[in-house]
Amino acid sequence: QVQLVESGGGLVQPGGSLTLSCAASGSIFIINGLAWYRQAPGKQRELVAGITNSGNTNYGDSVKGRFTISRDNAMNTMYLQMNSLKLEDTAVYYCSMKGIGLDRKIFDSWGQGTQVTVSS
């Protein structure tokens, strides 16, 4: 019942910046966690960044110091600010949300993915 819509992907030069957005809609009671993942062709999906209800964040080693995850106060939208982009950051980026719906059932929703390509 919970849907996520991503935007903000595109082509950027090395050293540049992009901001990804993920908007949530649906019958949400509680959001337990928000996260960004990415997957490059031929590679496994990896965690990029996560954020809890209390605002605690966690980042993958390869993006620490360069990427920042954030959310609005209502937790309806989350963002991934990406700075100092490198060629190896090229991947499809997915947002993820875990929580409890108004029906009191646990949900685990994913966005459709947005392509980020870092190239000269």
C-alpha positions as CSV (number, residue, x, y, z in Angstrom):
1,Q,0.0,0.0,0.0
2,V,3.0,2.3,0.4
3,Q,4.5,3.6,-2.8
4,L,7.8,5.4,-3.3
5,V,8.7,7.7,-6.2
6,E,12.2,8.7,-6.9
7,S,13.6,11.6,-8.9
8,G,16.9,13.5,-9.4
9,G,19.0,11.0,-11.2
10,G,21.0,11.9,-14.3
11,L,24.4,12.4,-15.9
12,V,27.0,14.3,-14.0
13,Q,30.8,14.9,-14.4
14,P,33.3,13.6,-11.9
15,G,33.5,15.9,-8.9
16,G,30.0,17.1,-9.5
17,S,26.9,16.9,-7.3
18,L,23.4,15.5,-7.5
19,T,20.5,15.4,-5.1
20,L,18.1,12.4,-5.2
21,S,14.5,12.6,-3.8
22,C,12.1,9.9,-2.7
23,A,8.5,10.8,-2.0
24,A,6.3,8.4,-0.1
25,S,2.5,8.0,-0.3
26,G,0.1,5.5,1.2
27,S,-1.5,4.4,4.4
28,I,1.4,4.8,6.8
29,F,1.2,4.5,10.5
30,I,4.8,4.4,11.6
31,I,8.1,4.6,9.6
32,N,10.8,2.6,11.2
33,G,13.6,3.3,8.8
34,L,14.6,4.9,5.5
35,A,17.5,4.0,3.3
36,W,19.2,4.4,0.0
37,Y,20.7,1.5,-1.9
38,R,22.5,1.2,-5.2
39,Q,23.3,-1.5,-7.7
40,A,25.8,-1.4,-10.6
41,P,25.6,-3.8,-13.5
42,G,27.0,-7.2,-12.5
43,K,27.4,-6.2,-8.8
44,Q,25.4,-6.9,-5.7
45,R,23.1,-4.3,-4.2
46,E,24.8,-2.3,-1.5
47,L,23.6,0.0,1.3
48,V,24.5,3.6,0.6
49,A,22.9,5.4,3.6
50,G,20.2,4.8,6.2
51,I,18.4,7.0,8.7
52,T,16.2,6.2,11.7
53,N,13.2,7.9,13.3
54,S,15.6,9.5,15.8
55,G,17.8,10.9,13.1
56,N,20.7,8.6,13.5
57,T,22.5,7.9,10.2
58,N,24.7,5.2,8.8
59,Y,26.7,5.3,5.6
60,G,28.5,2.8,3.5
61,D,32.3,3.1,3.7
62,S,32.6,4.2,0.0
63,V,30.4,7.2,0.4
64,K,31.3,8.5,3.9
65,G,32.1,12.2,3.9
66,R,30.6,12.7,0.4
67,F,27.0,11.7,0.7
68,T,24.3,12.9,3.1
69,I,20.9,11.3,3.8
70,S,18.1,13.5,5.2
71,R,14.3,13.5,5.6
72,D,11.5,16.0,6.2
73,N,9.8,16.3,9.6
74,A,6.8,14.2,8.5
75,M,9.1,11.6,6.9
76,N,7.1,11.8,3.7
77,T,10.2,12.6,1.6
78,M,13.9,11.7,2.0
79,Y,16.9,12.9,0.1
80,L,20.4,11.8,-0.8
81,Q,22.8,14.7,-1.3
82,M,25.8,13.4,-3.3
83,N,28.9,15.5,-3.6
84,S,32.4,14.8,-5.1
85,L,31.0,12.2,-7.3
86,K,33.3,9.5,-8.7
87,L,33.1,7.2,-11.7
88,E,32.5,4.3,-9.4
89,D,29.3,5.9,-8.0
90,T,27.6,5.1,-11.3
91,A,24.7,2.8,-10.5
92,V,20.9,2.6,-10.2
93,Y,19.9,4.1,-6.8
94,Y,16.9,2.8,-4.9
95,C,15.1,4.2,-1.9
96,S,13.6,1.9,0.7
97,M,11.1,2.4,3.5
98,K,10.2,0.0,6.3
99,G,7.4,0.5,8.8
100,I,3.9,-0.3,9.8
101,G,0.8,0.6,7.8
102,L,-2.5,1.8,9.2
103,D,-3.7,-1.8,8.9
104,R,-1.0,-2.5,11.5
105,K,0.9,-4.7,9.1
106,I,4.6,-4.5,8.5
107,F,5.6,-3.1,5.1
108,D,8.9,-3.0,3.2
109,S,8.6,-0.7,0.1
110,W,11.1,0.1,-2.7
111,G,11.2,2.8,-5.3
112,Q,11.6,2.1,-9.0
113,G,15.2,3.2,-9.1
114,T,16.9,6.1,-10.7
115,Q,20.0,6.0,-12.8
116,V,23.0,8.0,-11.8
117,T,25.8,8.1,-14.3
118,V,29.2,9.8,-13.5
119,S,31.1,10.3,-16.7
120,S,33.5,12.8,-18.4
